[in-house]
Each structure stands twice: as C-alpha cells, then as structure tokens.
C-alpha cells in the first residue's frame, strides 16, 4: 500500500529536482553542499546503529551478506550490460557503471521506511563501497574495453569522509548527547527529507544548462534509466520472492538503490557525455521505483 510518507518523499524529490533545473540561481549556495547533506543522512542512520553490533550482525548472517555483495558488485552489472546490449545498444557502459555502483548512502533511510534490516543495509553500504575500486574497473575493462583508473587511496579518503565520519559522529552523539540524539531520532524523517531535497537541488543545479539546452538527450537518458529500473525491479523481485519478508525487503533495498552520485563523478572524469548524463538523470527512475517497492518487497 502506498503511504502518505512515500507520497511526501516523491513530491519532495521531484519538486527539488525541478527547482535545481529551472531555478539554478537559487541553488548557488548549495552547489557544493550535497556531500554534507549525504553525510547528515548517514549520521541520522547511524544514531541507532552500534558499529560493534553491526559487525556482530554481519557475522551472524555471513551468507546473506556475501550473497548481496556478489549480486551487487558482480552479477548485477553483468546482467545490466547484457540487457542493454540487446535492448538499447549504446547504453551498455552507462548501465554497467550505475548497475555496478555500491549501494546508495540513502539505503539505510529507505530500509527504515520499508521495514527492512537497517543494520545489515548499513553494512552492505560500507562493504560494497570498499569493494568498488576492485570490482568496477575490471568489469569496465573486461566488458567495454575502457580503462578506469580509480585510486584506492582517494577512494578510502572519500569513504572516511562520507561514511566513517558520520558513523563515528553518530555513535559519539548517541553516547555523549542523549537528549540531542533523541531529538534527532524523533525528527529523523523531516530532517532526512530536507537532506534529500537540498542534495537534489545542489546536484541538478549543476546540470541545469544541459537539461534546458539538450532536453531530448536528457529525456532519452531518463527513458533508458527507467527501462533499467523496471527490468531490475521485476528481475530482483522475482529472484527474492521466496525469501522471508524482512530479508526480501532488505535485499531489494541493497540491490535496487545504487550510488549514482558517485558514478556521476566517475563518468564525468573517465567517460563521455552519455554516461555522465545517464548517471545525472538516474535519480528520476531511482525515486520512481518507490511507487512499486511495497508491493514487490512484501512490505506491510
């Protein structure tokens, strides 16, 4: 069943995308803020997650964790590449990059929204991000024949900033500032909406001129991304249909929400305009799949 919170999230997401595109001048102070708001989202998620408990949680379910990581970092990008090769030639590399990205930092927020296991989801976010420099470049080279030089040290530094700093700050806040923690947890949903909205404005304001000057290319990329989302949602929903509800919902959150913002940075650095456009516009179908998630994920 589609809930009021889902509707508010969709309206916030698409409304702020439109603001970023059509009123980029209002977003000037936010152009370099998305990283900070992504960190805020992670901090809100880690307020209720003990890192020691996270490790123990993963060790209790090593097969599930390993299976999700193999699917996310190896099998899904292969499937997406083959799918685009036959269905929409030209988008193979763009689909491979997004399909092979780590689990989105928004995933723990979605896990709480859809009654999934937020602790396991947070673990997959961290582990898939650590694996990314070792899995995606070989896939890109082996399938597309293109080099993708991702430095391990810069990636570790970025992870330390975007993931481990919010995680440590969240645990420090929970231990030393209990009243602040309770307030943040009690207002986590509106604060998360604010972070999502401001992130969208900041990202889309950067591509405002491109959307307005070449709308046909942008719309084509959105259509290709929507086809990819529809295919993966149907495929993963079918593959996970026999799992217990919580495991099914957790698996779908980890698999269906990629870190397309990270791919956008890679695409603009190593590849062409088509790949960068695909990553930039993927947020449209990214949030669109929320319309169908409760049905496919078996969420009450």
C-alpha positions as CSV (number, residue, x, y, z in Angstrom):
1,X,0.0,0.0,0.0
2,X,1.3,3.5,-1.0
3,X,1.6,5.6,2.2
4,X,1.5,9.3,2.9
5,X,5.2,9.3,3.7
6,X,6.0,7.8,0.3
7,X,4.0,10.5,-1.4
8,X,5.7,13.2,0.5
9,X,9.1,11.8,-0.3
10,X,8.3,11.6,-4.0
11,X,6.9,15.2,-4.1
12,X,10.0,16.4,-2.3
13,X,12.4,14.6,-4.6
14,X,10.9,15.6,-7.9
15,X,10.0,19.1,-6.7
16,X,13.6,19.8,-5.7
17,X,14.9,18.3,-8.9
18,X,12.7,20.8,-10.8
19,X,13.9,23.7,-8.6
20,X,17.5,22.8,-9.3
21,X,16.9,22.7,-13.1
22,X,14.6,25.7,-13.6
23,X,15.9,28.0,-10.8
24,X,19.6,27.2,-10.6
25,X,20.5,30.7,-9.3
26,X,18.6,29.9,-6.1
27,X,20.8,26.9,-5.6
28,X,24.1,28.7,-5.9
29,X,25.0,28.3,-2.2
30,X,24.1,24.6,-2.3
31,X,26.2,23.6,-5.3
32,X,28.9,22.2,-3.1
33,X,26.7,21.0,-0.3
34,X,25.4,17.6,-1.5
35,X,28.3,15.7,0.3
36,X,27.4,17.4,3.6
37,X,23.8,16.5,3.3
38,X,24.6,12.9,2.4
39,X,26.7,12.8,5.5
40,X,23.8,14.1,7.5
41,X,21.6,11.3,6.2
42,X,24.2,8.7,7.2
43,X,24.6,10.3,10.6
44,X,20.8,10.0,11.2
45,X,21.0,6.4,10.2
46,X,24.0,5.6,12.4
47,X,22.5,7.2,15.5
48,X,20.6,4.0,16.2
49,X,23.3,1.6,14.9
50,X,26.1,0.4,17.1
51,X,29.2,-0.3,15.0
52,X,30.2,-3.3,17.2
53,X,26.6,-4.5,16.9
54,X,26.8,-4.0,13.1
55,X,29.9,-6.3,12.9
56,X,28.2,-8.9,15.0
57,X,25.1,-8.7,12.9
58,X,27.0,-9.3,9.8
59,X,28.9,-12.2,11.3
60,X,25.6,-13.8,12.2
61,X,24.4,-13.8,8.6
62,X,27.6,-14.1,6.5
63,X,25.9,-16.0,3.7
64,X,23.3,-13.3,3.2
65,X,25.9,-10.5,3.4
66,X,28.2,-12.3,0.9
67,X,25.4,-13.1,-1.4
68,X,24.2,-9.5,-1.5
69,X,27.7,-8.2,-2.2
70,X,28.3,-10.7,-5.0
71,X,25.0,-9.8,-6.6
72,X,25.5,-6.0,-6.2
73,X,29.1,-5.7,-7.3
74,X,29.5,-8.5,-9.9
75,X,26.3,-10.2,-11.2
76,X,24.0,-7.1,-11.5
77,X,26.4,-5.1,-13.6
78,X,26.9,-8.1,-15.9
79,X,23.2,-8.6,-16.3
80,X,22.6,-4.9,-17.0
81,X,25.4,-4.8,-19.6
82,X,23.9,-7.8,-21.4
83,X,20.4,-6.3,-21.1
84,X,21.3,-3.0,-22.7
85,X,23.3,-4.8,-25.4
86,X,20.2,-6.4,-26.7
87,X,17.5,-3.9,-25.7
88,X,19.1,-0.5,-26.0
89,X,22.5,-0.6,-27.7
90,X,24.7,2.4,-26.8
91,X,23.8,2.4,-23.1
92,X,25.7,-0.7,-22.2
93,X,28.6,1.1,-20.5
94,X,26.3,3.7,-18.8
95,X,24.1,0.9,-17.4
96,X,27.2,-1.1,-16.3
97,X,28.6,1.9,-14.3
98,X,25.3,2.5,-12.5
99,X,24.4,-1.2,-12.1
100,X,27.9,-1.9,-10.6
101,X,27.9,1.0,-8.2
102,X,28.0,0.5,-4.5
103,X,24.7,0.6,-2.5
104,X,23.5,4.2,-2.1
105,X,24.1,6.0,1.1
106,X,20.3,6.7,1.1
107,X,19.7,2.9,1.5
108,X,19.6,2.9,5.4
109,X,16.9,5.6,5.2
110,X,14.9,3.5,2.8
111,X,15.5,0.5,5.0
112,X,13.7,2.3,7.9
113,X,11.0,3.4,5.5
114,X,10.3,-0.1,4.2
115,X,10.7,-2.2,7.3
116,X,14.0,-3.7,6.2
117,X,17.0,-4.5,8.3
118,X,18.7,-1.1,8.6
119,X,21.8,-2.6,10.3
120,X,22.5,-5.1,7.5
121,X,21.8,-2.4,4.9
122,X,24.3,-0.1,6.5
123,X,26.9,-2.9,6.5
124,X,26.3,-3.5,2.7
125,X,26.7,0.2,2.1
126,X,30.1,0.2,3.7
127,X,31.3,-3.1,2.3
128,X,30.1,-2.5,-1.3
129,X,31.8,0.9,-1.2
130,X,35.1,-0.7,-0.1
131,X,34.8,-3.3,-2.8
132,X,34.0,-0.8,-5.6
133,X,37.6,0.1,-6.6
134,X,38.4,-3.6,-7.0
135,X,35.2,-4.7,-8.8
136,X,34.0,-2.0,-11.1
137,X,37.2,-1.1,-13.0
138,X,37.9,-4.8,-14.1
139,X,34.3,-5.1,-15.2
140,X,34.5,-1.9,-17.3
141,X,37.8,-3.1,-18.8
142,X,36.7,-6.7,-19.5
143,X,33.3,-5.8,-21.0
144,X,33.7,-2.4,-22.5
145,X,37.5,-2.3,-23.1
146,X,37.9,1.0,-21.3
147,X,40.3,1.8,-18.6
148,X,39.0,3.3,-15.3
149,X,41.8,4.3,-13.0
150,X,40.3,4.7,-9.6
151,X,42.9,5.3,-6.9
152,X,42.5,3.2,-3.8
153,X,43.8,5.9,-1.5
154,X,41.5,8.7,-2.8
155,X,38.6,6.2,-2.5
156,X,39.5,5.4,1.1
157,X,39.7,9.1,1.9
158,X,36.3,9.7,0.4
159,X,34.8,6.8,2.3
160,X,36.4,8.0,5.5
161,X,34.8,11.4,4.9
162,X,31.4,10.3,3.7
163,X,30.8,7.1,5.7
164,X,33.1,6.6,8.7
165,X,33.0,10.2,9.9
166,X,29.1,10.3,10.1
167,X,29.2,6.8,11.7
168,X,31.6,7.8,14.4
169,X,29.8,11.1,15.0
170,X,26.5,9.3,15.2
171,X,27.9,6.9,17.9
172,X,29.6,9.8,19.8
173,X,26.3,11.8,19.7
174,X,24.4,8.7,21.0
175,X,26.8,8.2,23.9
176,X,27.6,11.8,25.0
177,X,24.5,13.8,23.9
178,X,21.5,11.6,24.6
179,X,18.9,14.4,24.5
180,X,20.2,15.6,21.2
181,X,20.1,12.1,19.9
182,X,16.5,11.6,21.0
183,X,15.5,14.8,19.3
184,X,17.3,13.8,16.1
185,X,15.8,10.4,16.1
186,X,12.3,11.8,16.7
187,X,12.7,14.2,13.8
188,X,14.7,11.9,11.5
189,X,12.1,11.8,8.8
190,X,11.7,15.5,8.2
191,X,15.5,16.0,8.6
192,X,16.1,13.2,6.0
193,X,13.6,14.8,3.6
194,X,15.4,18.1,4.0
195,X,18.7,16.5,3.2
196,X,17.3,14.7,0.2
197,X,15.7,17.8,-1.2
198,X,18.8,20.0,-0.7
199,X,21.0,17.4,-2.2
200,X,18.8,17.2,-5.3
201,X,18.8,21.0,-5.7
202,X,22.6,21.1,-5.5
203,X,23.1,18.3,-8.0
204,X,20.5,19.3,-10.5
205,X,21.5,23.0,-10.5
206,X,24.9,21.9,-11.8
207,X,23.2,20.3,-14.8
208,X,20.5,22.9,-15.3
209,X,22.0,24.3,-18.5
210,X,22.4,20.9,-20.0
211,X,18.8,19.9,-19.3
212,X,17.4,23.1,-20.7
213,X,19.6,23.2,-23.9
214,X,19.5,19.5,-24.8
215,X,16.2,18.3,-23.3
216,X,15.9,15.4,-25.9
217,X,19.2,13.8,-24.8
218,X,18.2,14.2,-21.1
219,X,14.8,12.7,-21.7
220,X,16.3,9.8,-23.6
221,X,18.7,9.1,-20.7
222,X,15.7,9.2,-18.3
223,X,13.8,6.7,-20.5
224,X,16.8,4.4,-20.6
225,X,17.2,4.6,-16.9
226,X,13.5,3.9,-16.4
227,X,13.8,0.8,-18.6
228,X,16.7,-0.4,-16.5
229,X,14.9,0.2,-13.2
230,X,11.8,-1.6,-14.5
231,X,13.9,-4.6,-15.6
232,X,15.9,-4.8,-12.4
233,X,12.9,-4.3,-10.2
234,X,11.0,-7.1,-11.9
235,X,14.1,-9.4,-12.0
236,X,15.1,-8.9,-8.4
237,X,11.6,-9.0,-7.2
238,X,11.2,-12.4,-8.9
239,X,14.5,-13.7,-7.6
240,X,13.7,-12.7,-4.0
241,X,10.1,-13.7,-4.0
242,X,10.6,-16.8,-1.7
243,X,12.6,-15.0,0.9
244,X,11.2,-14.0,4.3
245,X,9.6,-10.5,4.2
246,X,12.4,-8.7,6.1
247,X,15.2,-10.5,4.2
248,X,13.4,-9.8,0.9
249,X,12.9,-6.1,1.7
250,X,16.5,-5.7,2.8
251,X,17.8,-7.5,-0.2
252,X,15.8,-5.3,-2.6
253,X,16.9,-2.1,-0.8
254,X,20.5,-3.1,-1.0
255,X,20.3,-4.1,-4.7
256,X,18.0,-1.6,-6.3
257,X,19.3,1.7,-5.0
258,X,22.8,2.3,-6.4
259,X,25.1,5.2,-5.5
260,X,24.6,7.0,-8.8
261,X,26.0,10.3,-7.5
262,X,29.4,8.6,-7.0
263,X,29.1,7.2,-10.6
264,X,28.4,10.7,-11.8
265,X,31.8,11.8,-10.6
266,X,33.5,8.8,-12.3
267,X,31.6,9.3,-15.5
268,X,32.5,12.9,-15.9
269,X,36.2,12.1,-15.2
270,X,36.7,8.9,-17.3
271,X,33.9,8.6,-19.8
272,X,31.7,10.6,-22.2
273,X,28.7,12.8,-22.1
274,X,26.2,9.9,-22.5
275,X,27.5,8.1,-19.4
276,X,27.5,11.3,-17.3
277,X,24.0,12.2,-18.5
278,X,22.7,8.8,-17.7
279,X,24.1,9.0,-14.1
280,X,22.8,12.5,-13.6
281,X,19.3,11.6,-14.7
282,X,19.1,8.3,-13.0
283,X,17.7,10.0,-9.9
284,X,14.4,10.3,-11.7
285,X,13.7,6.5,-12.0
286,X,15.7,6.0,-8.8
287,X,12.9,7.6,-6.8
288,X,10.2,6.4,-9.1
289,X,10.7,2.8,-8.0
290,X,9.4,3.7,-4.6
291,X,5.9,3.6,-6.1
292,X,6.2,-0.2,-6.5
293,X,8.6,-1.1,-3.7
294,X,6.0,-2.0,-1.1
295,X,4.2,-4.4,-3.4
296,X,7.4,-6.1,-4.7
297,X,9.2,-6.1,-1.3
298,X,6.2,-7.6,0.5
299,X,6.2,-4.6,2.9
300,X,3.0,-4.2,5.0
